[in-house]
Each structure stands twice: as structure tokens, then as C-alpha cells.
Amino acid sequence: MNTGLAAGAALLALLAITFSLLSPQTLFSPPEIPGSKDHLHAARLLHVTGAVGPESLVFDADGGGPYTGVADGRILKWEGEERGWTEFAVTSSNRSDCVRPFAPELEHICGRPLGLRFDKKSGDLYIADAYLGLKVVGSTGGLATEVVTEVEGQPLQFTNDMDISEDADVIYFTDSTTIFQRRQFMLVLLGGDKTGRLMKYHKSTKEVTILLRDLAFPNGVALSKDGSFVLVAETATCRILQLWLGGPKAGQVDTFAVLPGFPDNIRRNSEGHFWVALHAKRSPFAKWVSSNPWVGKALLKIGFNFKQLHTSFAGWKPHAAAVKLSDKGEILEVLEDCDGKTLKFISEVEEKDGKLWIASVLMPFIGIYGL
Ligand SMILES: *[C@@H]1O[C@H](CO)[C@@H](O)[C@H](O)[C@H]1NC(C)=O
């Protein structure tokens, strides 16, 4: 208790000194991004009836869907205006208490599907469930079965996203931390956690290999069009890392891009460019916290609640920002809803037929934006 209070007092004093020249509004405001277009407020909303937090979305090989995983653990399929959303799959068999739209305390029982990807060859849907590991369900849906639940004898802690190489028969996936659960993601961000991993699952041998360790909140995963590299979003450092898979640089890790905010999922478009959804832009305060892990630890000790911590980190003004990167990592375009008029806290951007389908881990809807 004393340590907490002392840390709190020290932190407040430091805050006062460090930021005496900045108004609180500037301190917690999302920064402006040069050249970005404040256009995303024009998105149309597709409400996910009776559910919240469509974190990832995916279309099947016939263009059906999208399918999306929501906070109560279900994977829903959009069947058009007439039929609306239907229940496609679940990751947990014990769902008697799982009807509340948002109940983080039940996530480990109900499941919390995050990244979704179809295996184009088999038509199976692979699911990164934050609590239940990597799962798979056939093209007719139902109860998903286990693919990977542990590595090196330890259960996966926070499975987050994946991409599938059909040619190599391999799935690349992230476990964001070995310590915290998904509902504690602010602890991962603030506590300076660096236990996240990028792994590879070989479908025929069922072998799991750890490719990268000591990552700071690894999140979205996307393969390049030619399969020569895989990208992983390192949320806590606002970077996209590039792991070379073949050629002379095989095994090498480069910083592919440094982003103006915290990246969530990455999805490649048909041209081989990458859309990255930012959960939030990095405010001066969040920048300061993320480069000084002791500050985050002190904030946690003071005992702020989740909402207060999230607001201090994600900024006082909810907003949406999506970044398009070339296959060399250059920023090609930034689209925003700066005032959060329509979209906020977006988690994935999927480009299909001239439209962006935009998911959100917190909101009860998907945005559809015409390019
Ligand atoms: C099912 O979930 C309930 C909580 O909702 C829990 O008490 C129970 O132990 C679970 N049963 C199994 C078989 O996991």
C-alpha cells in the first residue's frame, strides 16, 4: 500500500513537472497525422444485433459473409439484409451463461474469438480464440475443435491473430503474452510486458515452432503476397515487424513500419498492400508512458480502473485511424474519423470490391466505407 501511494505521489509530481507546459487536453489528445484524410465518418454502419466487439472479420471463398467473432464468444455470419446475422460457430461447449453481450469475466468460459481466417483449400475457418487457443471449424460451422492449445508444455495465454500459408501448409499465429489474459490487455500495454511470441503451426506434422519471442504485445499477423515475409503488429511499440521467411534474409527481423498509433490486425488487399487498423493514435501521454515502463507500472499501482487506464492511454477523444502500407512498408494512405463521429477503436480493415469493411473490438457494429 505504502509503495503504491509513494509511487503515485512520485508519478503525479513528475507528471506535473514534465507536462507543466502542456494543457491536459494536448497531453491526452490524439496527434494529427500529416496528409491523412478525415473521411471515415462517411462509413455506413452494419449493426451486430445483440452483440458487441466484432474484432476480426473474414469472407469465405465464395465471397459469403462477412463472418465475425463477438464478445460473447460466438462467430456470426452476415447473410444479407433479409436474413441478417446468423450464428455460425462457437469455440466453447459450455455456453449456458454466455448470452450477455459483454461479460469480460466470462470470456475464459465462453471463449473470445479474435483473428479469423479461412483456409482457402479446405474451406475450414481457423479461429484465434484469446482464451481457448487456435481452433478450427468446418465450412458448415458448429462447435470448433482444438488445433493448438499449448506450446512447450505451457497453455497458450492470449492467442490473438493468424495468417495461413496454404502452399506451405503452415499457420503463423501470435500469443500476445504468456502472463496476462485478454481482458487485462491494459496491463500488457502499461506493465512493459515483453513475453509475446510469434509461432508457426505445421498442419501435417502438428508441430509448433516459436519464431519470435520477447515481443511487446504481438497482435495482427499477415503474410506478404509472395509469401517471402510475414508481418506482425507489435502493439505496445507501435511498430510492424517483418520476419523474412525465405531467400537470403530468411530468419531476419526488420522494422517494417513505425505507426502513429497502436496497431491491431493487419490485412492484405489484392494488390499486396496492407491495411492496419489502429486501436488508437498515440497521444503525448501514451508515448511518454510507453517509453518509460516504470510510469505504467506506477499507474497500475495507484489502482485506476480499466476505463480510466484505457482513456489515459487511448486518448480523451475516441477516434478511428487506418493506415495503408505498401509491400515495402511505406505509408500510402491514412484514413481517419478524427472525431469518432461514426467509428472508434477499430481493430481490422478488410478491403473487398472497392469497399473497406471495418471491425471494432469494442463497438456493436462494423463500418463499411466505399473507397
Ligand atoms: C461451465 O461453466 C460454468 C460457469 O458458467 C462453470 O461453473 C462450470 O464449471 C463449467 N463446466 C465445465 C464442464 O467446464
The ligand as a MOL file (V3000), in Angstrom:
LIG
                    3D

  0  0  0     0  0            999 V3000
M  V30 BEGIN CTAB
M  V30 COUNTS 14 14 0 0 0
M  V30 BEGIN ATOM
M  V30 1 C -19.2890 -24.4060 -17.2380 0
M  V30 2 O -19.3280 -23.0420 -16.8840 0
M  V30 3 C -19.6810 -22.7800 -15.5440 0
M  V30 4 C -19.7170 -21.2620 -15.3630 0
M  V30 5 O -20.5710 -20.6840 -16.2900 0
M  V30 6 C -18.6620 -23.4240 -14.6160 0
M  V30 7 O -19.0570 -23.2190 -13.2840 0
M  V30 8 C -18.5590 -24.9050 -14.9200 0
M  V30 9 O -17.5380 -25.4760 -14.1530 0
M  V30 10 C -18.2770 -25.1510 -16.3820 0
M  V30 11 N -18.3270 -26.5800 -16.6650 0
M  V30 12 C -17.3590 -27.1990 -17.3420 0
M  V30 13 C -17.5900 -28.6600 -17.6010 0
M  V30 14 O -16.3420 -26.6430 -17.7230 0
M  V30 END ATOM
M  V30 BEGIN BOND
M  V30 1 1 1 2
M  V30 2 1 1 10
M  V30 3 1 2 3
M  V30 4 1 3 4
M  V30 5 1 3 6
M  V30 6 1 4 5
M  V30 7 1 6 7
M  V30 8 1 6 8
M  V30 9 1 8 9
M  V30 10 1 8 10
M  V30 11 1 10 11
M  V30 12 1 11 12
M  V30 13 1 12 13
M  V30 14 2 12 14
M  V30 END BOND
M  V30 END CTAB
M  END
